[in-house]
Amino acid sequence: MEHSRKTPPDLVEHLGMLSHDLSNSLETILQAAYLLQEAKLEGTHKKWARMIDTAAREATHTNREIRKILEKQSTVVGQSPALSDAKD
């Protein structure tokens, strides 16, 4: 018999709030990376701007996957307001 592990509601809520805050920070980084790329950078500066953009996009994807897991947990333990207010 398989036992499913349930995450305590307060932990799901806290992780949801942290994920939401991380989303806000990543959005700022993505916007700054976009503006840097619009600045017509040359050589290594352009490379660094691209690396920042790529890393922020990967982090956004990872955060979205974390939120999916938390959303599944929140349906088990009760809906988390931190997860319901922002969908990446």
N, C-alpha and C positions, 0 to 999 in steps of 0.2 A: 504494500500500500504506500502510495506516494503522499508525503506531507508537503503542502504548500506553505512557505514561510510568509507570514504577513508582517509588513513593516508597520511599526506603531504610527498612529495618525499624526502625532506631534512631529515625528521625524519626517514623514512625508510632507507635512506642511512646511517645515523648516527647509528641507531640500528644495521644495518648490519655490520658496521665496529666494533662496540663493540662486537657483537656476534663472529666475526672472531677473534678478540683479545682474547676473552674468550676461544675459541677453542684452540688457541695456548697455553694458560696457562694450560688448562686441559690436553693437550697432554703431557706437561712436567710432570704434576702430575702423570698421568697414567704411564709414563715411569719410574719415580722414584719409584712408588708403585711396579711395576713389578720387578725392580732391588732389592728392599727391600725383596720381596718374594723369590727371587733367593738366598738371603743371608742366607737361612736356619735359620731363626729366631725361637726362642722358646717362648712358653707361651704367655704372654700378648703382647710382642713385635710383635709376629706373628698376633695376634688379631688386633692390631692397624694398621699394614700394610694392612690387609684385609679390615678393615673399611675405610681406605683412598682410597683403590682401588674401593670399592663398591660406596662410595660417589662420587668419580670422574666419574665413569661410569654413575651413575644416573644424575649427572650434565651435562655430555655430551649428554645424551638422552634428557634432558630438553632443552638444547641449540639447539639440532637438531630440536625439535618441534617448538621452537621460530623461527628458520631459515625458516621452512616450512611456517609459518604464514607470515613472512616478504617476502618470495618469492611470495606468493599469492598477497600480497599488491604491490609488485614491478611490477607485471604484470598489475596491475590497474593503477599505477602512472608512469610506465616506469622502465625498468630494472636497478637494482642497481648493480654497479660493485663490491661492497663489498660482495654481495651474489653470484655473478656468478663465482668468482675466487676460491672459496673453498667449496667443498661439503663434509660434515663430513662423 
